[in-house]
Protein backbone atom coordinates (compact mmCIF):
# COMPACT_ATOMS: atom_id res chain seq x y z
CA UNK A 1 0.00 0.00 0.00
CA UNK A 2 1.42 3.36 -0.96
CA UNK A 3 1.59 5.59 2.07
CA UNK A 4 -1.00 8.29 2.77
CA UNK A 5 1.72 10.87 3.26
CA UNK A 6 1.27 14.32 4.74
CA UNK A 7 -0.58 15.85 1.79
CA UNK A 8 -2.80 18.77 2.67
CA UNK A 9 -5.79 17.70 0.64
CA UNK A 10 -7.92 15.57 2.95
CA UNK A 11 -11.47 16.91 3.17
CA UNK A 12 -12.46 18.91 6.19
CA UNK A 13 -14.83 18.57 9.15
CA UNK A 14 -14.07 14.94 10.04
CA UNK A 15 -16.87 13.50 12.13
CA UNK A 16 -17.20 9.93 13.43
CA UNK A 17 -19.42 6.89 14.12
CA UNK A 18 -19.42 3.50 15.85
CA UNK A 19 -20.57 -0.05 15.02
CA UNK A 20 -23.39 -1.01 17.35
CA UNK A 21 -26.97 -2.28 17.29
CA UNK A 22 -28.65 0.50 19.28
CA UNK A 23 -28.08 3.69 21.24
CA UNK A 24 -29.33 4.95 24.59
CA UNK A 25 -30.85 8.35 23.86
CA UNK A 26 -30.88 11.29 26.25
CA UNK A 27 -34.35 10.28 27.36
CA UNK A 28 -33.19 6.79 28.25
CA UNK A 29 -34.91 5.01 25.37
CA UNK A 30 -32.94 2.55 23.27
CA UNK A 31 -33.20 3.36 19.58
CA UNK A 32 -32.84 0.08 17.69
CA UNK A 33 -31.24 -0.22 14.32
CA UNK A 34 -33.75 0.02 11.50
CA UNK A 35 -34.20 -2.60 8.84
CA UNK A 36 -34.65 -2.22 5.11
CA UNK A 37 -36.14 -4.90 2.92
CA UNK A 38 -33.36 -7.00 1.37
CA UNK A 39 -30.64 -4.79 2.86
CA UNK A 40 -31.01 -6.03 6.43
CA UNK A 41 -30.23 -4.26 9.70
CA UNK A 42 -28.84 -0.76 9.32
CA UNK A 43 -26.95 0.99 12.10
CA UNK A 44 -28.87 3.63 14.09
CA UNK A 45 -29.58 6.69 12.01
CA UNK A 46 -32.13 9.32 11.06
CA UNK A 47 -32.75 10.68 7.58
CA UNK A 48 -34.33 14.01 6.67
CA UNK A 49 -35.57 15.23 3.33
CA UNK A 50 -34.22 18.76 3.50
CA UNK A 51 -36.63 20.05 0.86
CA UNK A 52 -39.58 19.29 3.14
CA UNK A 53 -37.87 19.18 6.54
CA UNK A 54 -39.53 15.82 7.23
CA UNK A 55 -37.92 12.68 8.55
CA UNK A 56 -38.07 9.81 6.08
CA UNK A 57 -37.31 6.10 6.13
CA UNK A 58 -34.45 4.36 4.37
CA UNK A 59 -36.82 2.97 1.74
CA UNK A 60 -38.33 6.42 1.18
CA UNK A 61 -34.80 7.73 0.64
CA UNK A 62 -34.25 5.07 -2.02
CA UNK A 63 -37.53 6.06 -3.67
CA UNK A 64 -36.41 9.67 -3.93
CA UNK A 65 -32.91 8.80 -5.17
CA UNK A 66 -34.20 6.76 -8.11
CA UNK A 67 -34.67 9.92 -10.19
CA UNK A 68 -31.00 10.93 -9.93
CA UNK A 69 -28.33 10.02 -12.46
CA UNK A 70 -25.72 10.95 -9.85
CA UNK A 71 -26.03 10.46 -6.09
CA UNK A 72 -23.30 12.32 -4.17
CA UNK A 73 -22.78 11.35 -0.55
CA UNK A 74 -20.82 13.96 1.41
CA UNK A 75 -19.30 11.87 4.15
CA UNK A 76 -17.25 12.36 7.30
CA UNK A 77 -14.07 10.44 6.51
CA UNK A 78 -13.58 9.07 10.05
CA UNK A 79 -17.22 8.15 10.73
CA UNK A 80 -17.57 4.41 11.27
CA UNK A 81 -21.35 4.71 11.47
CA UNK A 82 -21.36 6.81 8.33
CA UNK A 83 -19.39 4.20 6.39
CA UNK A 84 -21.81 1.51 7.52
CA UNK A 85 -24.68 3.65 6.26
CA UNK A 86 -22.88 4.20 2.95
CA UNK A 87 -22.53 0.45 2.51
CA UNK A 88 -26.21 -0.07 3.24
CA UNK A 89 -27.07 2.66 0.75
CA UNK A 90 -24.83 1.03 -1.86
CA UNK A 91 -26.78 -2.21 -1.41
CA UNK A 92 -30.10 -0.37 -1.60
CA UNK A 93 -29.17 1.55 -4.74
CA UNK A 94 -27.93 -1.69 -6.29
CA UNK A 95 -31.28 -3.32 -5.56
CA UNK A 96 -33.03 -0.48 -7.39
CA UNK A 97 -30.59 0.16 -10.28
CA UNK A 98 -29.20 -3.35 -10.74
CA UNK A 99 -26.08 -3.72 -12.84
CA UNK A 100 -26.54 -0.15 -14.05
CA UNK A 101 -25.10 1.19 -10.79
CA UNK A 102 -21.49 2.39 -10.62
CA UNK A 103 -19.60 3.18 -7.40
CA UNK A 104 -17.33 6.24 -7.65
CA UNK A 105 -14.85 7.14 -4.89
CA UNK A 106 -12.76 10.13 -3.90
CA UNK A 107 -10.64 7.60 -1.99
CA UNK A 108 -9.25 6.08 -5.19
CA UNK A 109 -7.09 8.04 -7.65
CA UNK A 110 -7.09 7.99 -11.42
CA UNK A 111 -3.52 6.79 -11.84
CA UNK A 112 -4.62 3.57 -10.06
CA UNK A 113 -7.42 2.85 -12.54
CA UNK A 114 -5.64 0.01 -14.33
CA UNK A 115 -4.68 -1.64 -11.03
CA UNK A 116 -8.25 -1.34 -9.78
CA UNK A 117 -9.65 -2.76 -13.03
CA UNK A 118 -7.26 -5.70 -12.83
CA UNK A 119 -8.35 -6.43 -9.28
CA UNK A 120 -12.07 -6.15 -10.07
CA UNK A 121 -11.54 -8.53 -13.01
CA UNK A 122 -9.73 -11.08 -10.86
CA UNK A 123 -6.43 -10.66 -12.70
CA UNK A 124 -4.46 -9.70 -9.58
CA UNK A 125 -4.92 -10.57 -5.92
CA UNK A 126 -6.21 -8.21 -3.27
CA UNK A 127 -2.74 -8.08 -1.75
CA UNK A 128 -1.27 -7.04 -5.10
CA UNK A 129 -3.93 -4.37 -5.43
CA UNK A 130 -3.28 -3.03 -1.94
CA UNK A 131 0.48 -3.04 -2.46
CA UNK A 132 0.19 -1.09 -5.71
CA UNK A 133 -2.67 1.36 -5.11
CA UNK A 134 -2.45 4.60 -3.14
CA UNK A 135 -4.95 3.75 -0.39
CA UNK A 136 -6.11 5.67 2.66
CA UNK A 137 -5.11 4.51 6.18
CA UNK A 138 -8.71 3.49 7.01
CA UNK A 139 -9.15 1.60 3.73
CA UNK A 140 -9.48 -1.90 5.20
CA UNK A 141 -12.02 -1.02 7.83
CA UNK A 142 -14.10 1.63 6.09
CA UNK A 143 -13.79 1.49 2.29
CA UNK A 144 -12.78 -2.07 1.46
CA UNK A 145 -16.27 -3.44 2.34
CA UNK A 146 -17.88 -1.25 -0.34
CA UNK A 147 -15.35 -2.16 -3.02
CA UNK A 148 -15.67 -5.84 -2.11
CA UNK A 149 -19.46 -5.64 -2.36
CA UNK A 150 -19.11 -4.06 -5.80
CA UNK A 151 -16.57 -6.66 -6.92
CA UNK A 152 -18.64 -9.59 -5.69
CA UNK A 153 -21.74 -8.26 -7.45
CA UNK A 154 -20.12 -7.27 -10.75
CA UNK A 155 -20.44 -3.51 -10.26
CA UNK A 156 -17.86 -1.15 -11.69
CA UNK A 157 -15.83 1.05 -9.33
CA UNK A 158 -14.40 4.39 -10.45
CA UNK A 159 -11.09 5.69 -9.13
CA UNK A 160 -12.31 9.27 -9.38
CA UNK A 161 -9.83 11.54 -7.65
CA UNK A 162 -6.77 13.39 -8.91
CA UNK A 163 -3.48 11.72 -7.98
CA UNK A 164 -2.11 13.34 -4.84
CA UNK A 165 1.30 14.14 -6.38
CA UNK A 166 -0.40 16.19 -9.11
CA UNK A 167 -2.80 17.89 -6.70
CA UNK A 168 0.17 18.79 -4.50
CA UNK A 169 1.90 20.33 -7.50
CA UNK A 170 -1.16 22.49 -8.10
CA UNK A 171 -0.88 23.76 -4.51
CA UNK A 172 2.80 24.56 -4.95
CA UNK A 173 2.88 25.83 -8.52
CA UNK A 174 -0.66 26.88 -9.42
CA UNK A 175 -2.82 25.22 -12.04
CA UNK A 176 -1.53 27.20 -15.02
CA UNK A 177 2.01 26.00 -14.44
CA UNK A 178 0.83 22.47 -13.65
CA UNK A 179 -1.25 22.02 -16.79
CA UNK A 180 1.50 23.55 -18.94
CA UNK A 181 4.06 21.07 -17.64
CA UNK A 182 2.31 17.71 -17.43
CA UNK A 183 4.47 14.76 -18.36
CA UNK A 184 3.35 12.33 -21.10
CA UNK A 185 0.59 10.13 -19.69
CA UNK A 186 -0.38 12.53 -16.92
CA UNK A 187 -3.00 14.36 -18.98
CA UNK A 188 -5.55 11.61 -18.46
CA UNK A 189 -5.15 11.64 -14.71
CA UNK A 190 -6.21 15.22 -13.99
CA UNK A 191 -8.72 17.81 -15.23
CA UNK A 192 -8.75 21.59 -15.20
CA UNK A 193 -11.56 23.25 -13.22
CA UNK A 194 -14.22 25.09 -15.20
CA UNK A 195 -15.31 27.21 -12.24
CA UNK A 196 -12.50 29.23 -10.63
CA UNK A 197 -14.24 32.43 -9.54
CA UNK A 198 -13.88 33.65 -5.97
CA UNK A 199 -17.43 32.86 -4.94
CA UNK A 200 -19.10 31.00 -2.07
CA UNK A 201 -16.85 27.95 -2.30
CA UNK A 202 -13.71 30.09 -2.14
CA UNK A 203 -15.05 31.98 0.88
CA UNK A 204 -15.80 28.75 2.73
CA UNK A 205 -12.40 27.32 1.80
CA UNK A 206 -10.51 30.44 2.84
CA UNK A 207 -12.36 30.53 6.17
CA UNK A 208 -11.46 26.92 6.95
CA UNK A 209 -7.81 27.40 6.00
CA UNK A 210 -7.46 30.56 8.05
CA UNK A 211 -9.02 28.91 11.10
CA UNK A 212 -6.12 26.56 11.67
CA UNK A 213 -5.28 24.32 8.73
CA UNK A 214 -1.64 23.24 9.32
CA UNK A 215 0.72 25.55 7.47
CA UNK A 216 -1.97 28.01 6.43
CA UNK A 217 -2.87 29.90 9.61
CA UNK A 218 -0.83 32.95 8.67
CA UNK A 219 -0.37 32.26 4.98
CA UNK A 220 -0.85 35.14 2.53
CA UNK A 221 -3.94 34.99 0.36
CA UNK A 222 -1.99 34.03 -2.77
CA UNK A 223 -0.78 30.87 -1.00
CA UNK A 224 -4.31 29.98 0.12
CA UNK A 225 -5.45 30.64 -3.46
CA UNK A 226 -3.01 27.98 -4.73
CA UNK A 227 -4.30 25.55 -2.11
CA UNK A 228 -7.78 26.35 -3.40
CA UNK A 229 -6.67 25.61 -6.94
CA UNK A 230 -5.53 22.19 -5.77
CA UNK A 231 -8.92 21.63 -4.14
CA UNK A 232 -10.64 22.62 -7.38
CA UNK A 233 -8.44 20.28 -9.43
CA UNK A 234 -9.68 17.43 -7.25
CA UNK A 235 -13.30 18.55 -7.69
CA UNK A 236 -12.92 18.86 -11.46
CA UNK A 237 -11.21 15.50 -11.77
CA UNK A 238 -13.89 13.76 -9.73
CA UNK A 239 -16.59 15.47 -11.80
CA UNK A 240 -14.97 14.38 -15.07
CA UNK A 241 -14.57 10.84 -13.75
CA UNK A 242 -18.26 10.68 -12.83
CA UNK A 243 -19.33 11.92 -16.26
CA UNK A 244 -17.02 9.43 -17.97
CA UNK A 245 -18.72 6.64 -16.03
CA UNK A 246 -22.20 7.92 -16.92
CA UNK A 247 -21.31 7.91 -20.61
CA UNK A 248 -20.73 4.15 -20.64
CA UNK A 249 -23.40 1.96 -22.13
CA UNK A 250 -25.83 0.55 -19.59
CA UNK A 251 -24.89 2.87 -16.73
CA UNK A 252 -28.03 4.10 -15.04
CA UNK A 253 -26.68 5.79 -11.92
CA UNK A 254 -23.35 6.77 -10.34
CA UNK A 255 -23.04 6.71 -6.54
CA UNK A 256 -20.15 8.97 -5.59
CA UNK A 257 -18.52 9.08 -2.16
CA UNK A 258 -16.60 12.18 -1.14
CA UNK A 259 -15.84 14.34 1.86
CA UNK A 260 -18.78 16.63 2.47
CA UNK A 261 -16.77 19.81 1.96
CA UNK A 262 -16.50 18.70 -1.68
CA UNK A 263 -20.29 18.59 -2.11
CA UNK A 264 -22.08 20.62 0.59
CA UNK A 265 -24.14 23.56 -0.70
CA UNK A 266 -23.95 22.00 -4.20
CA UNK A 267 -20.41 23.33 -4.58
CA UNK A 268 -17.15 21.56 -5.34
CA UNK A 269 -17.76 18.37 -7.30
CA UNK A 270 -21.43 19.20 -7.87
CA UNK A 271 -20.83 22.61 -9.42
CA UNK A 272 -18.05 21.15 -11.60
CA UNK A 273 -20.43 18.49 -12.90
CA UNK A 274 -23.10 21.09 -13.65
CA UNK A 275 -20.52 23.32 -15.35
CA UNK A 276 -20.03 20.46 -17.81
CA UNK A 277 -23.59 19.13 -17.96
CA UNK A 278 -26.02 21.70 -16.53
CA UNK A 279 -29.22 19.67 -16.66
CA UNK A 280 -27.90 16.45 -15.17
CA UNK A 281 -30.15 15.22 -12.31
CA UNK A 282 -27.99 15.12 -9.16
CA UNK A 283 -29.12 14.49 -5.60
CA UNK A 284 -26.83 15.05 -2.63
CA UNK A 285 -26.60 13.78 0.92
CA UNK A 286 -24.71 15.31 3.81
CA UNK A 287 -23.84 13.76 7.16
CA UNK A 288 -23.71 14.99 10.74
CA UNK A 289 -23.16 13.24 14.05
CA UNK A 290 -25.26 13.42 17.18
CA UNK A 291 -24.99 11.29 20.34
CA UNK A 292 -28.77 10.94 20.54
CA UNK A 293 -29.43 11.19 16.77
CA UNK A 294 -31.14 14.54 17.20
CA UNK A 295 -30.80 17.27 14.58
CA UNK A 296 -32.73 20.30 13.44
CA UNK A 297 -33.15 19.89 9.66
CA UNK A 298 -33.79 23.62 9.20
CA UNK A 299 -30.12 24.22 10.08
CA UNK A 300 -29.04 22.15 7.08
CA UNK A 301 -31.71 22.91 4.48
CA UNK A 302 -29.30 24.65 2.08
CA UNK A 303 -26.50 22.15 2.48
CA UNK A 304 -27.90 19.18 0.53
CA UNK A 305 -31.05 17.36 -0.53
CA UNK A 306 -30.92 14.89 2.36
CA UNK A 307 -29.41 14.85 5.83
CA UNK A 308 -28.14 11.62 7.41
CA UNK A 309 -27.63 11.73 11.18
CA UNK A 310 -25.34 9.09 12.71
CA UNK A 311 -23.64 8.46 16.05
CA UNK A 312 -20.22 9.80 16.94
CA UNK A 313 -17.40 7.33 17.58
CA UNK A 314 -17.32 7.91 21.30
CA UNK A 315 -20.92 6.71 21.81
CA UNK A 316 -20.51 3.06 22.80
CA UNK A 317 -22.43 0.38 24.62
C-alpha positions in Angstrom: 0.0 0.0 0.0 1.4 3.4 -1.0 1.6 5.6 2.1 -1.0 8.3 2.8 1.7 10.9 3.3 1.3 14.3 4.7 -0.6 15.8 1.8 -2.8 18.8 2.7 -5.8 17.7 0.6 -7.9 15.6 3.0 -11.5 16.9 3.2 -12.5 18.9 6.2 -14.8 18.6 9.1 -14.1 14.9 10.0 -16.9 13.5 12.1 -17.2 9.9 13.4 -19.4 6.9 14.1 -19.4 3.5 15.8 -20.6 0.0 15.0 -23.4 -1.0 17.3 -27.0 -2.3 17.3 -28.6 0.5 19.3 -28.1 3.7 21.2 -29.3 5.0 24.6 -30.9 8.3 23.9 -30.9 11.3 26.2 -34.3 10.3 27.4 -33.2 6.8 28.3 -34.9 5.0 25.4 -32.9 2.6 23.3 -33.2 3.4 19.6 -32.8 0.1 17.7 -31.2 -0.2 14.3 -33.8 0.0 11.5 -34.2 -2.6 8.8 -34.6 -2.2 5.1 -36.1 -4.9 2.9 -33.4 -7.0 1.4 -30.6 -4.8 2.9 -31.0 -6.0 6.4 -30.2 -4.3 9.7 -28.8 -0.8 9.3 -27.0 1.0 12.1 -28.9 3.6 14.1 -29.6 6.7 12.0 -32.1 9.3 11.1 -32.8 10.7 7.6 -34.3 14.0 6.7 -35.6 15.2 3.3 -34.2 18.8 3.5 -36.6 20.0 0.9 -39.6 19.3 3.1 -37.9 19.2 6.5 -39.5 15.8 7.2 -37.9 12.7 8.6 -38.1 9.8 6.1 -37.3 6.1 6.1 -34.5 4.4 4.4 -36.8 3.0 1.7 -38.3 6.4 1.2 -34.8 7.7 0.6 -34.2 5.1 -2.0 -37.5 6.1 -3.7 -36.4 9.7 -3.9 -32.9 8.8 -5.2 -34.2 6.8 -8.1 -34.7 9.9 -10.2 -31.0 10.9 -9.9 -28.3 10.0 -12.5 -25.7 10.9 -9.8 -26.0 10.5 -6.1 -23.3 12.3 -4.2 -22.8 11.3 -0.5 -20.8 14.0 1.4 -19.3 11.9 4.2 -17.2 12.4 7.3 -14.1 10.4 6.5 -13.6 9.1 10.0 -17.2 8.1 10.7 -17.6 4.4 11.3 -21.4 4.7 11.5 -21.4 6.8 8.3 -19.4 4.2 6.4 -21.8 1.5 7.5 -24.7 3.7 6.3 -22.9 4.2 2.9 -22.5 0.4 2.5 -26.2 -0.1 3.2 -27.1 2.7 0.7 -24.8 1.0 -1.9 -26.8 -2.2 -1.4 -30.1 -0.4 -1.6 -29.2 1.6 -4.7 -27.9 -1.7 -6.3 -31.3 -3.3 -5.6 -33.0 -0.5 -7.4 -30.6 0.2 -10.3 -29.2 -3.4 -10.7 -26.1 -3.7 -12.8 -26.5 -0.1 -14.0 -25.1 1.2 -10.8 -21.5 2.4 -10.6 -19.6 3.2 -7.4 -17.3 6.2 -7.7 -14.9 7.1 -4.9 -12.8 10.1 -3.9 -10.6 7.6 -2.0 -9.2 6.1 -5.2 -7.1 8.0 -7.6 -7.1 8.0 -11.4 -3.5 6.8 -11.8 -4.6 3.6 -10.1 -7.4 2.9 -12.5 -5.6 0.0 -14.3 -4.7 -1.6 -11.0 -8.2 -1.3 -9.8 -9.6 -2.8 -13.0 -7.3 -5.7 -12.8 -8.4 -6.4 -9.3 -12.1 -6.2 -10.1 -11.5 -8.5 -13.0 -9.7 -11.1 -10.9 -6.4 -10.7 -12.7 -4.5 -9.7 -9.6 -4.9 -10.6 -5.9 -6.2 -8.2 -3.3 -2.7 -8.1 -1.7 -1.3 -7.0 -5.1 -3.9 -4.4 -5.4 -3.3 -3.0 -1.9 0.5 -3.0 -2.5 0.2 -1.1 -5.7 -2.7 1.4 -5.1 -2.5 4.6 -3.1 -5.0 3.7 -0.4 -6.1 5.7 2.7 -5.1 4.5 6.2 -8.7 3.5 7.0 -9.1 1.6 3.7 -9.5 -1.9 5.2 -12.0 -1.0 7.8 -14.1 1.6 6.1 -13.8 1.5 2.3 -12.8 -2.1 1.5 -16.3 -3.4 2.3 -17.9 -1.2 -0.3 -15.4 -2.2 -3.0 -15.7 -5.8 -2.1 -19.5 -5.6 -2.4 -19.1 -4.1 -5.8 -16.6 -6.7 -6.9 -18.6 -9.6 -5.7 -21.7 -8.3 -7.4 -20.1 -7.3 -10.8 -20.4 -3.5 -10.3 -17.9 -1.1 -11.7 -15.8 1.0 -9.3 -14.4 4.4 -10.4 -11.1 5.7 -9.1 -12.3 9.3 -9.4 -9.8 11.5 -7.7 -6.8 13.4 -8.9 -3.5 11.7 -8.0 -2.1 13.3 -4.8 1.3 14.1 -6.4 -0.4 16.2 -9.1 -2.8 17.9 -6.7 0.2 18.8 -4.5 1.9 20.3 -7.5 -1.2 22.5 -8.1 -0.9 23.8 -4.5 2.8 24.6 -4.9 2.9 25.8 -8.5 -0.7 26.9 -9.4 -2.8 25.2 -12.0 -1.5 27.2 -15.0 2.0 26.0 -14.4 0.8 22.5 -13.6 -1.2 22.0 -16.8 1.5 23.5 -18.9 4.1 21.1 -17.6 2.3 17.7 -17.4 4.5 14.8 -18.4 3.4 12.3 -21.1 0.6 10.1 -19.7 -0.4 12.5 -16.9 -3.0 14.4 -19.0 -5.6 11.6 -18.5 -5.1 11.6 -14.7 -6.2 15.2 -14.0 -8.7 17.8 -15.2 -8.8 21.6 -15.2 -11.6 23.3 -13.2 -14.2 25.1 -15.2 -15.3 27.2 -12.2 -12.5 29.2 -10.6 -14.2 32.4 -9.5 -13.9 33.6 -6.0 -17.4 32.9 -4.9 -19.1 31.0 -2.1 -16.8 28.0 -2.3 -13.7 30.1 -2.1 -15.1 32.0 0.9 -15.8 28.7 2.7 -12.4 27.3 1.8 -10.5 30.4 2.8 -12.4 30.5 6.2 -11.5 26.9 6.9 -7.8 27.4 6.0 -7.5 30.6 8.0 -9.0 28.9 11.1 -6.1 26.6 11.7 -5.3 24.3 8.7 -1.6 23.2 9.3 0.7 25.5 7.5 -2.0 28.0 6.4 -2.9 29.9 9.6 -0.8 33.0 8.7 -0.4 32.3 5.0 -0.9 35.1 2.5 -3.9 35.0 0.4 -2.0 34.0 -2.8 -0.8 30.9 -1.0 -4.3 30.0 0.1 -5.5 30.6 -3.5 -3.0 28.0 -4.7 -4.3 25.6 -2.1 -7.8 26.3 -3.4 -6.7 25.6 -6.9 -5.5 22.2 -5.8 -8.9 21.6 -4.1 -10.6 22.6 -7.4 -8.4 20.3 -9.4 -9.7 17.4 -7.2 -13.3 18.6 -7.7 -12.9 18.9 -11.5 -11.2 15.5 -11.8 -13.9 13.8 -9.7 -16.6 15.5 -11.8 -15.0 14.4 -15.1 -14.6 10.8 -13.7 -18.3 10.7 -12.8 -19.3 11.9 -16.3 -17.0 9.4 -18.0 -18.7 6.6 -16.0 -22.2 7.9 -16.9 -21.3 7.9 -20.6 -20.7 4.2 -20.6 -23.4 2.0 -22.1 -25.8 0.5 -19.6 -24.9 2.9 -16.7 -28.0 4.1 -15.0 -26.7 5.8 -11.9 -23.4 6.8 -10.3 -23.0 6.7 -6.5 -20.1 9.0 -5.6 -18.5 9.1 -2.2 -16.6 12.2 -1.1 -15.8 14.3 1.9 -18.8 16.6 2.5 -16.8 19.8 2.0 -16.5 18.7 -1.7 -20.3 18.6 -2.1 -22.1 20.6 0.6 -24.1 23.6 -0.7 -23.9 22.0 -4.2 -20.4 23.3 -4.6 -17.1 21.6 -5.3 -17.8 18.4 -7.3 -21.4 19.2 -7.9 -20.8 22.6 -9.4 -18.1 21.2 -11.6 -20.4 18.5 -12.9 -23.1 21.1 -13.7 -20.5 23.3 -15.3 -20.0 20.5 -17.8 -23.6 19.1 -18.0 -26.0 21.7 -16.5 -29.2 19.7 -16.7 -27.9 16.4 -15.2 -30.1 15.2 -12.3 -28.0 15.1 -9.2 -29.1 14.5 -5.6 -26.8 15.1 -2.6 -26.6 13.8 0.9 -24.7 15.3 3.8 -23.8 13.8 7.2 -23.7 15.0 10.7 -23.2 13.2 14.0 -25.3 13.4 17.2 -25.0 11.3 20.3 -28.8 10.9 20.5 -29.4 11.2 16.8 -31.1 14.5 17.2 -30.8 17.3 14.6 -32.7 20.3 13.4 -33.1 19.9 9.7 -33.8 23.6 9.2 -30.1 24.2 10.1 -29.0 22.2 7.1 -31.7 22.9 4.5 -29.3 24.7 2.1 -26.5 22.1 2.5 -27.9 19.2 0.5 -31.0 17.4 -0.5 -30.9 14.9 2.4 -29.4 14.8 5.8 -28.1 11.6 7.4 -27.6 11.7 11.2 -25.3 9.1 12.7 -23.6 8.5 16.0 -20.2 9.8 16.9 -17.4 7.3 17.6 -17.3 7.9 21.3 -20.9 6.7 21.8 -20.5 3.1 22.8 -22.4 0.4 24.6 
